[in-house]
């Protein structure tokens, strides 16, 4: 049964260990779904709710008190999966060392793209993001860390005669040098009007060492928005921008570890430093936002005058939800549920934490619900996924991808 969070809630800590196989495989529907957490090398970083912002999303129904969720394994045995995406009914698992696996119902995963020789896999670095072009089904885009520590966003061509992408077809769209080895961001996704969004961290270290969080002259610490496609040499920028760099949609991010769209609403989970994890919810039409880092960590004053505005007089965006480090250490953002299997969850935004592995959701009224009693804690939640039907998946860096389902007693 879910628990409604009304204040600082105790969260189950890592309790048991599990192992994964060396070869990825799909999991039969009859596989037991008990979930336990393990210690996994991950982010170096070690509740309060506010009123929801824009109300462009459809009306929703709150869950009943007897709703119980569980996690159903769908594929396992990956080395360190960090993302799950779907296209045309197939699932795609991003393995951080540099491999993307295609998962088809009833079949063991097969390699879709292998670029391990180009990827630096260490700590937070690696192959981190995947997005399929909505208007060009033969094009796929990835975000990875190159051997020289740079963030690279590249386009690959999907082969006609095989369910795979051609590794020799790489076309670099964007390459951005990183001053450190953490806070890489890594998420890429196409927005509702077909532009590519890229989440960039502040360049790493701690305390915004390199001064990128409030620097409008760098692409680091920002949410980027560009236009890509096979007919464009690298990328174009939109006309609707307010910063000097037209790629920038918003600044003031520390390490946006997963973002997603629900219609024109953008949800961003931004990893905090020592005290607060935050989740932001804004309309994609509100170009020119500043999420406040390092002036604020969540709603806590961190540096500067903390008067709610930046150096340009711009009013800072306030998180829709935040929680403190007695409940976790590194937020993992997810998706809004729009499936049909659990209609009472329509409109709930799911999220987790790398260290404590809870499964929670933010309801349309701003209340936060904890589902961990049914799902159990999950080993190193690195990401979520959402399929074409709006169902939600949970990715464990321990090697398994789960589907969120309702428990029927």
Number of C-alpha atoms within 10 A of each C-alpha: 17 22 15 15 16 12 11 12 15 10 15 16 14 17 12 12 12 12 9 13 11 11 12 19 19 19 20 13 10 8 10 11 14 14 19 16 23 20 16 15 13 18 18 15 16 14 18 17 18 14 13 18 15 11 11 11 12 10 9 16 14 15 17 11 10 11 16 20 21 23 23 24 24 20 25 24 19 26 20 24 29 28 28 27 20 19 14 8 12 13 21 22 28 26 24 28 25 22 22 28 22 23 24 15 14 11 12 16 23 17 15 21 19 18 16 17 11 16 23 21 20 14 13 20 26 27 30 26 27 26 21 21 19 17 9 11 12 15 18 19 24 24 25 30 30 22 14 11 21 21 24 19 23 19 26 22 20 19 15 10 6 9 13 19 22 17 16 9 13 17 16 16 19 15 15 16 14 19 15 15 16 22 27 30 33 28 23 26 23 22 19 14 9 15 20 22 22 25 28 26 28 35 26 23 15 15 16 19 14 15 14 24 28 23 15 17 11 17 24 33 33 31 26 22 24 21 16 20 21 15 7 10 11 16 16 15 17 13 8 13 17 14 16 10 14 17 24 28 26 24 29 28 30 33 30 29 24 28 27 26 20 20 15 17 21 17 23 27 28 32 29 27 22 15 16 24 27 25 24 21 22 22 17 18 11 12 15 17 21 22 27 28 26 26 24 21 25 29 19 11 16 16 13 11 11 16 11 16 15 18 8 6 9 12 15 20 18 22 26 21 23 22 22 19 16 14 21 23 24 34 30 28 28 28 27 25 22 22 18 12 14 16 14 16 24 22 24 25 24 25 25 27 25 25 28 24 31 25 26 22 24 22 21 22 14 17 19 24 20 22 22 21 16 19 26 20 28 30 29 30 32 30 28 27 24 22 19 15 13 16 19 22 26 28 28 27 27 27 23 26 29 23 20 18 17 16 14 9 5
